[in-house]
Amino acid sequence: MPEYAKAMRPEDITRLFVERSNAGDAAGVAALYAEDAVLAYPPGEQTVGREAIRALWEKVLANGPRFEPEQPLPTLISGDIALTSTPPKDGAGARAQVVRRQPDGSWLRVLDQPEFAPPTS
């Protein structure tokens, strides 16, 4: 795997995700996830592990989607764990990720919930 820039702040992951996705780089997107990460995608399913996440993004990015940067909400940090989130521009409700600090000080996603539907009354 090529050497990728690392997220040195939890908030960097969202920016790197957009850059790598728009470049069609599924391996680069997967490099933002821990080896044992869990991604709640496709909707109603889970993709587990960095390699499975890479394979999923390879399929998704083959269609050439374009992602727009989303302004992150304030990050909550407790030791080596952080919660990041963004309000989606597409009105999908919310996006949230749990990230973990690595021994080198960088951060990787361990849990990723890219779509929360707004509650219905």
N, C-alpha and C positions, 0 to 999 in steps of 0.2 A: 504494500500500500504506500502511495506517495506520502511525503511529509506535509501535513497541513498545518496552517496557523491554528493555534489553540485559543480557546476562549479563556482569557485570564480574568474575566468578570462574568458572573452568571448572565448578565444582559447581553454579552457579546454573542451568545449562542444564537439568538434570534436573527441578528444581523448576518452572521456567517451562514445560517440556514438559508436566508433569502438569496445571498450572493451565490452560494453553491447550487441551490435549486435552479436559479435562473440561468446558470451556466450548464445545466444538465448533468451535474456531477453527483451521481447517486452515492459513490464511494465517499465523496467529501461530506455529503449529508450524513451518511452512516457514521463517519468519524466523530460526529458530535454526540454520539450515544455511547454509553458504557456497554461493555460486552454483554451484560445481562439485562439491558434495558427492556422496558415494556412500552410499546406504542399502542394506544387505543385507536387503531385505524387498520383497515377500513371500518366505517361506522358499525358498531355492534360487535366488532371483533377485536382481537389483540394480536399484535405482531411482536414476538419475543426474540430478543437477541440481535446483536449488531448485524450479523450476516443476513438474517431474515428481513431486517429493516432496510438494508442495502438493496436486496432483491425487490422489495416492495417499491422503494423509491425509483429503482430502475424502470419499473413498469409505469409508474405515475409520470415520471419525467420524460418518458418516451413520447408522450402526447404534447410536450412543449408548453406546459402551463407557465404563466408568469406570476410571480409573487411580488406583492408590494410590501415595503417595510411597514411594520406596525409599531407604534410608540409603546414601549413596555410600561406596565404599571410598576409601582415601587416593588422592589424585590425584598422578600423576607428571608433573612439569613440566620441560621442557628448553627454555629460551629461549621462543620463541613457539609451541611445540607442547606439548600436554598429553594424557595418557591418563586418561580418567575411566571409572569402572565402578561397577556396582551388582550385588549379589546379588538376583535377582528373588524377589519374594514368591510368585510362581506356580511356583517350582521349575524354571524353564526352563534352569537352568545358570548363565549369567552374561550380563551386558550390558556392552559396552565401546564407547567412542567416542574418536576422536582429534579434538581441537579445536585451533583455531588462533587466536592472538591477532590482533585486527584493529588497524589503525593508530590507532583511537580508544581502544584498551585493552580493548575488549570481546572476547568469545570466541564463535566459531561452530563448529558441528560440521562436519568435513570427511569423516570416515569414521564410519559408525554400524553396529555389529553388535548389533542388539537382542536376538538370541537365539543363545546357544551351547548346543547340547545337551550334557549330560554325556557323557563318553566311555563306551562300552560295552566290556566285557571279552570 
